[in-house]
Amino acid sequence: MIVLGIDPGFAIVGFGVLRSEPGSQSLVSCGAITTPAGLPLPTRLLQIDRDMGELLETFHPDAMAVEELFFTNNLTTGIGVAQARGVILTAAERAGVPIYEYTPSEVKLAVVGYGKAEKKQVMDMTKRLLRLKSVPKPDDAADAVAIALCHARSHTSRLQAPDDAKPGSGRYAVRNK
């Protein structure tokens, strides 16, 4: 199974592509989609859509794992990220790729074993589990790899959801076929 992990954003969208087989995951590729700060938001969103289409076409993932949004102090940034996330989800839906969503705590739990782990612990375990020489760069790509790893590890360790699962139900959301 090929898993595309996405850390959504509108300035930087991190991506990580893993090959996952029972008991084994390996990094295929990772990086970031970046959009210039001076461009209007609609132009940035269009670039994200085009680049996502290219990623989906290049890697033909069997699943896309995306981090769910959580808002902290900056609501304006959160709105832009939410709009970019909508473009990302639409691109996957258009390509027919099933979408799975994970909270930051679920990613930490799947990768480290502790839902309140520090970012450094997540990155260290990601590096160890994938047998990498170093943590992927930039940080957004490293986060996306951890999200993909979360899906790869948790997807093979539980019973599959029924085809009629409702998005947002249970631990993850499933795209209906």
PLY file of the C-alpha trace (Angstrom):
ply
format ascii 1.0
element vertex 177
property float x
property float y
property float z
element edge 176
property int vertex1
property int vertex2
end_header
0.00 0.00 0.00
1.23 3.50 -0.84
0.26 6.16 1.72
0.45 9.90 1.04
0.69 11.86 4.28
-0.22 15.55 4.20
0.50 18.31 6.71
-1.87 21.03 5.42
-0.99 24.70 5.13
-1.26 27.50 2.61
2.34 28.74 2.74
3.82 25.25 3.07
2.09 21.90 2.54
4.25 19.06 3.78
3.99 15.68 2.07
5.39 12.25 2.79
4.97 9.11 0.71
5.40 5.71 2.36
5.30 2.16 1.09
3.59 0.07 3.74
3.49 -3.68 3.96
2.47 -5.72 7.02
5.12 -5.04 9.66
7.24 -2.82 7.44
7.13 0.76 6.20
9.65 2.61 4.07
9.97 6.20 2.90
9.47 6.69 -0.83
9.60 10.48 -1.00
8.91 13.60 1.01
9.04 17.34 0.61
6.89 20.43 0.58
4.64 22.41 -1.70
5.45 26.07 -1.12
3.55 29.15 -2.24
5.08 32.64 -2.33
3.87 34.98 0.43
3.12 37.88 -1.95
0.56 35.99 -4.02
-3.18 36.41 -3.39
-4.73 33.50 -1.49
-6.78 32.26 -4.49
-3.57 32.03 -6.56
-1.85 30.12 -3.76
-4.80 27.73 -3.48
-4.71 27.10 -7.25
-1.00 26.28 -7.03
-1.67 23.84 -4.15
-4.41 22.19 -6.22
-2.11 21.78 -9.23
0.79 20.48 -7.16
-1.48 18.06 -5.27
-2.75 16.77 -8.62
0.84 16.18 -9.69
1.68 14.34 -6.43
-1.40 12.14 -6.75
-0.62 11.37 -10.38
3.06 10.65 -9.69
2.67 8.33 -6.69
-0.82 6.82 -7.20
-1.42 6.47 -3.44
-3.85 3.89 -2.10
-4.71 6.24 0.77
-4.15 9.82 1.85
-3.71 10.63 5.54
-4.30 14.26 6.52
-3.88 15.98 9.84
-7.11 17.42 11.22
-7.09 21.12 11.98
-6.87 22.53 15.43
-7.04 26.25 16.09
-4.80 27.91 18.62
-4.44 31.68 18.83
-4.27 32.85 15.23
-7.74 32.49 13.73
-6.73 34.30 10.50
-4.00 31.77 9.75
-6.37 28.93 10.69
-8.90 30.10 8.13
-6.27 30.12 5.37
-5.08 26.65 6.39
-8.69 25.43 6.41
-9.17 26.72 2.86
-5.95 25.01 1.72
-7.05 21.82 3.46
-10.32 21.96 1.50
-8.36 22.17 -1.76
-6.19 19.23 -0.66
-9.20 17.08 0.23
-10.91 17.99 -3.05
-7.82 16.98 -5.05
-7.76 13.56 -3.36
-11.49 13.08 -3.87
-11.16 14.04 -7.54
-8.39 11.43 -7.91
-10.49 8.77 -6.15
-8.04 8.39 -3.27
-9.57 7.41 0.10
-9.01 10.08 2.75
-8.21 9.34 6.40
-7.99 12.09 8.99
-5.97 12.04 12.21
-5.67 14.43 15.11
-2.21 15.44 16.30
-2.75 13.26 19.40
-3.58 10.23 17.25
-0.39 10.76 15.21
1.68 10.98 18.41
0.02 7.89 19.86
0.56 5.81 16.70
4.19 6.85 16.23
5.47 7.25 19.80
2.90 5.39 21.89
1.98 8.49 23.88
-0.65 11.00 22.71
1.03 13.95 24.41
4.54 13.28 23.12
6.78 16.21 22.24
7.46 16.98 18.57
11.13 15.96 18.99
10.03 12.50 20.23
7.74 12.07 17.20
10.52 13.02 14.81
13.03 10.71 16.52
10.65 7.74 16.42
9.75 8.46 12.79
13.45 8.39 11.92
13.98 5.14 13.86
10.89 3.32 12.59
11.69 4.16 8.96
15.43 3.53 9.45
16.37 7.01 8.16
19.76 8.65 8.58
18.15 11.94 9.58
14.76 13.51 10.19
13.16 14.65 6.91
13.34 18.37 6.13
11.60 20.80 6.20
9.61 20.28 9.42
6.35 20.23 7.42
7.64 17.26 5.42
8.69 15.49 8.63
5.20 16.06 10.04
3.64 14.67 6.86
5.84 11.57 7.05
4.70 11.04 10.65
1.06 11.40 9.55
1.59 8.80 6.81
3.34 6.53 9.31
0.39 6.95 11.70
-1.96 5.72 9.01
0.30 2.87 7.93
0.73 1.61 11.50
-2.84 2.07 12.66
-4.48 0.94 9.42
-2.87 -2.48 9.61
-3.47 -2.89 13.34
-7.26 -2.67 13.51
-10.35 -4.11 11.92
-11.37 -2.20 8.82
-14.35 0.11 9.04
-17.48 -0.94 7.15
-17.98 0.59 3.71
-20.86 2.68 5.01
-18.82 4.37 7.77
-19.74 8.01 8.16
-16.95 10.58 7.86
-15.84 11.64 11.30
-17.15 8.51 13.01
-14.81 6.45 15.14
-11.08 7.06 15.07
-10.91 8.07 11.46
-13.01 9.15 8.54
-13.45 6.93 5.49
-14.40 8.08 2.03
-17.48 6.17 0.93
-17.21 4.28 -2.33
0 1
1 2
2 3
3 4
4 5
5 6
6 7
7 8
8 9
9 10
10 11
11 12
12 13
13 14
14 15
15 16
16 17
17 18
18 19
19 20
20 21
21 22
22 23
23 24
24 25
25 26
26 27
27 28
28 29
29 30
30 31
31 32
32 33
33 34
34 35
35 36
36 37
37 38
38 39
39 40
40 41
41 42
42 43
43 44
44 45
45 46
46 47
47 48
48 49
49 50
50 51
51 52
52 53
53 54
54 55
55 56
56 57
57 58
58 59
59 60
60 61
61 62
62 63
63 64
64 65
65 66
66 67
67 68
68 69
69 70
70 71
71 72
72 73
73 74
74 75
75 76
76 77
77 78
78 79
79 80
80 81
81 82
82 83
83 84
84 85
85 86
86 87
87 88
88 89
89 90
90 91
91 92
92 93
93 94
94 95
95 96
96 97
97 98
98 99
99 100
100 101
101 102
102 103
103 104
104 105
105 106
106 107
107 108
108 109
109 110
110 111
111 112
112 113
113 114
114 115
115 116
116 117
117 118
118 119
119 120
120 121
121 122
122 123
123 124
124 125
125 126
126 127
127 128
128 129
129 130
130 131
131 132
132 133
133 134
134 135
135 136
136 137
137 138
138 139
139 140
140 141
141 142
142 143
143 144
144 145
145 146
146 147
147 148
148 149
149 150
150 151
151 152
152 153
153 154
154 155
155 156
156 157
157 158
158 159
159 160
160 161
161 162
162 163
163 164
164 165
165 166
166 167
167 168
168 169
169 170
170 171
171 172
172 173
173 174
174 175
175 176
